[in-house]
Amino acid sequence: MRFCMLALLLALTATIWAADIVTMPTANQLKQGEVDAAVYYLDLDMPAGAPQHVNYQTLYVGITDWLELDVHRADVDNDKESIVLVSSVKVLSETNTQPDVVIGVRNLTGEATTNNPLFREASDDPSYFVAAAKTFFLRETPGPPLVRAHLGLGTEDATLLGEERHDGLFGGLQFLFVPTLGAVVQHDGADLITGITYMPANTGLTLKAGTYGDHRWVGIAFNRDWF
């Protein structure tokens, strides 16, 4: 019974799990036919002449219950527009005693994501990762408040601003305080990421805002079953 309640709860909170963290790999994976689309704006704290903002969009598609394909588009101020393709495969599903585990690769096509000659060569390298996540309930019965712990291990990913991310260990925590309100505190290997998420009931929408190192970000996502 407890396993069934866990599975139901995770299905009901798929919106918060899908893509709270811009670009960082997690073991949060969509079910077959589920789609999550998001739009982000990153306000960068950079010196004059460097990029001052990034318009970032993501599309996550659950091809099967164990295969997810994602598209990340970044339009970087004073730099270039780029597309990063991501694929991940679930190798272990969460139960009462074991975590979700996925393996994956970012930048499948090896596209250079910056024109900066100092970072261009590194930015076109694929990045490989394995990520795990486990949900812990903060009361005796399944349901909010709860926390989802993340831990990942990867190779260098320089697709965003030429900075080295996901090289070695990365991870953190996601919180669900009540069914409509959550939070994020994670580290991607380069920056501490924080965020608050608000999910209006029965809309499929998630409103998000937070910090990304010294930068700030806001976003909105929409999640639903399409096929």
C-alpha positions as CSV (number, residue, x, y, z in Angstrom):
1,M,0.0,0.0,0.0
2,R,2.8,2.5,0.9
3,F,4.5,1.8,-2.5
4,C,1.2,2.5,-4.3
5,M,0.7,5.8,-2.5
6,L,4.3,6.7,-3.3
7,A,3.8,6.1,-7.0
8,L,0.6,8.1,-7.0
9,L,2.1,11.0,-5.2
10,L,5.1,11.1,-7.5
11,A,2.8,11.1,-10.5
12,L,0.7,13.9,-9.1
13,T,3.8,16.1,-8.4
14,A,5.5,15.4,-11.8
15,T,5.4,19.1,-12.6
16,I,7.7,20.1,-9.8
17,W,10.0,17.2,-10.5
18,A,10.4,17.7,-14.3
19,A,12.6,20.7,-14.8
20,D,13.0,23.0,-11.8
21,I,16.7,23.4,-12.4
22,V,17.8,25.0,-15.6
23,T,20.3,22.7,-17.5
24,M,21.3,20.6,-14.5
25,P,20.8,16.8,-15.0
26,T,18.6,15.0,-12.5
27,A,16.8,11.7,-12.1
28,N,13.5,13.5,-12.5
29,Q,12.1,11.9,-15.7
30,L,8.7,12.2,-17.4
31,K,6.4,9.3,-18.1
32,Q,5.5,8.2,-21.6
33,G,3.5,10.8,-23.5
34,E,4.2,13.6,-20.9
35,V,5.6,16.9,-22.1
36,D,7.1,19.8,-20.1
37,A,7.8,23.1,-21.9
38,A,9.4,26.0,-20.1
39,V,10.6,29.6,-20.7
40,Y,13.3,31.2,-18.6
41,Y,15.0,34.6,-18.3
42,L,18.4,34.7,-16.7
43,D,19.6,38.2,-15.5
44,L,23.4,37.9,-15.5
45,D,25.7,39.7,-13.1
46,M,28.6,40.1,-15.5
47,P,31.1,42.8,-16.3
48,A,30.3,45.4,-19.0
49,G,30.8,43.9,-22.5
50,A,30.0,40.4,-21.3
51,P,26.6,38.9,-21.7
52,Q,24.0,40.6,-19.5
53,H,21.1,38.1,-20.0
54,V,20.0,34.8,-21.4
55,N,16.7,33.8,-22.9
56,Y,16.4,30.1,-22.3
57,Q,13.7,27.6,-23.3
58,T,13.4,23.9,-22.6
59,L,11.3,21.1,-24.0
60,Y,11.2,17.7,-22.2
61,V,9.4,14.7,-23.8
62,G,8.7,11.3,-22.2
63,I,9.2,9.0,-25.2
64,T,8.6,5.9,-23.0
65,D,8.6,5.4,-19.2
66,W,12.3,4.9,-19.3
67,L,13.5,7.2,-22.2
68,E,13.3,11.0,-22.2
69,L,14.5,13.4,-24.9
70,D,15.0,17.1,-24.3
71,V,15.8,20.2,-26.3
72,H,17.4,23.2,-24.7
73,R,17.6,26.5,-26.6
74,A,19.7,29.4,-25.3
75,D,19.9,32.9,-26.8
76,V,22.8,34.6,-25.0
77,D,23.2,38.3,-25.1
78,N,26.3,39.5,-27.0
79,D,27.0,35.9,-28.0
80,K,25.0,33.3,-30.0
81,E,21.8,31.2,-30.2
82,S,22.4,27.5,-29.6
83,I,20.5,24.2,-29.3
84,V,21.5,21.5,-26.9
85,L,20.0,18.0,-27.3
86,V,19.8,15.8,-24.2
87,S,18.9,12.1,-23.8
88,S,18.4,10.1,-20.6
89,V,17.5,6.5,-19.8
90,K,16.0,5.4,-16.5
91,V,17.8,2.3,-15.3
92,L,16.2,2.1,-11.8
93,S,12.8,3.2,-10.6
94,E,12.1,4.6,-7.1
95,T,10.6,2.3,-4.5
96,N,10.4,2.5,-0.7
97,T,14.0,1.3,-0.5
98,Q,15.7,2.4,-3.8
99,P,16.1,5.6,-5.7
100,D,15.4,6.7,-9.2
101,V,18.6,6.4,-11.3
102,V,19.1,7.6,-14.9
103,I,22.1,7.8,-17.2
104,G,22.3,10.3,-20.0
105,V,24.2,12.6,-22.3
106,R,24.0,16.4,-22.9
107,N,24.8,18.1,-26.2
108,L,24.3,15.0,-28.3
109,T,25.2,16.8,-31.6
110,G,28.3,18.4,-30.2
111,E,27.2,21.9,-31.1
112,A,29.4,24.8,-30.0
113,T,27.3,27.1,-27.8
114,T,29.5,30.2,-27.6
115,N,31.4,32.4,-30.0
116,N,34.0,33.2,-27.3
117,P,37.3,31.7,-28.6
118,L,38.3,30.9,-25.0
119,F,35.4,28.6,-24.4
120,R,34.2,27.6,-27.9
121,E,36.1,24.3,-28.1
122,A,35.1,23.1,-24.7
123,S,31.4,24.0,-25.3
124,D,31.0,21.6,-28.2
125,D,31.9,18.5,-26.1
126,P,29.1,16.1,-25.1
127,S,28.8,15.6,-21.4
128,Y,27.9,12.3,-19.8
129,F,26.1,11.8,-16.4
130,V,24.5,9.4,-14.0
131,A,22.0,10.9,-11.6
132,A,20.0,9.5,-8.7
133,A,17.1,10.9,-6.6
134,K,15.1,9.7,-3.6
135,T,12.0,11.1,-2.0
136,F,11.7,11.4,1.8
137,F,8.4,12.2,3.5
138,L,8.6,14.5,6.5
139,R,5.6,12.9,8.2
140,E,4.4,9.3,8.8
141,T,2.1,9.1,5.8
142,P,3.1,9.9,2.2
143,G,2.4,13.5,1.1
144,P,3.7,17.0,1.6
145,P,5.8,18.2,3.3
146,L,8.5,16.2,1.6
147,V,12.1,16.5,0.3
148,R,13.7,14.9,-2.8
149,A,17.4,14.4,-2.5
150,H,19.6,14.5,-5.7
151,L,23.1,13.3,-6.4
152,G,24.8,13.2,-9.7
153,L,28.2,12.3,-11.2
154,G,29.3,13.6,-14.6
155,T,31.8,14.9,-17.1
156,E,32.5,18.5,-17.9
157,D,29.6,20.4,-19.5
158,A,30.5,23.9,-20.8
159,T,27.3,24.5,-22.8
160,L,26.1,27.5,-20.7
161,L,28.3,30.6,-20.7
162,G,31.4,28.4,-21.2
163,E,31.5,27.6,-17.5
164,E,32.4,24.0,-16.4
165,R,29.4,22.4,-14.8
166,H,28.5,18.8,-13.8
167,D,32.2,17.8,-13.7
168,G,32.4,15.4,-10.8
169,L,29.7,15.4,-8.1
170,F,26.7,17.7,-8.2
171,G,23.2,17.7,-6.6
172,G,21.1,19.0,-3.8
173,L,17.5,19.1,-2.5
174,Q,14.0,19.8,-3.8
175,F,11.2,20.6,-1.3
176,L,7.4,20.3,-1.6
177,F,5.9,22.2,1.4
178,V,2.3,22.0,0.3
179,P,0.8,20.7,-3.1
180,T,1.3,24.1,-4.7
181,L,4.5,25.4,-3.2
182,G,8.1,24.1,-3.5
183,A,11.7,25.1,-3.3
184,V,15.1,24.1,-4.7
185,V,18.7,24.3,-3.2
186,Q,21.3,22.6,-5.4
187,H,24.8,23.0,-6.7
188,D,25.7,22.1,-10.3
189,G,29.5,22.0,-9.8
190,A,29.9,25.7,-10.7
191,D,27.1,27.6,-9.0
192,L,24.7,27.3,-6.1
193,I,21.1,27.3,-7.5
194,T,18.1,28.3,-5.4
195,G,14.5,28.7,-6.4
196,I,10.9,28.9,-5.3
197,T,8.1,27.1,-7.4
198,Y,4.4,27.9,-7.3
199,M,2.0,25.5,-9.0
200,P,-1.6,26.9,-9.3
201,A,-3.9,23.9,-8.8
202,N,-5.3,22.1,-11.9
203,T,-3.5,24.3,-14.4
204,G,-0.4,22.3,-15.3
205,L,1.6,25.5,-14.8
206,T,4.6,26.1,-12.6
207,L,5.9,29.6,-11.8
208,K,9.5,29.8,-10.8
209,A,12.1,32.3,-9.6
210,G,15.5,32.1,-7.9
211,T,19.2,32.7,-8.0
212,Y,21.9,31.0,-10.2
213,G,25.3,31.8,-8.5
214,D,25.4,35.6,-8.7
215,H,22.7,35.7,-11.3
216,R,18.9,35.8,-11.0
217,W,16.3,33.8,-13.0
218,V,12.6,33.6,-13.5
219,G,10.6,31.0,-15.5
220,I,7.2,29.5,-16.3
221,A,6.6,25.9,-17.3
222,F,3.6,23.9,-18.6
223,N,3.3,20.2,-18.1
224,R,0.7,17.8,-19.6
225,D,0.1,14.5,-21.3
226,W,0.2,14.9,-25.1
227,F,0.2,11.3,-26.5
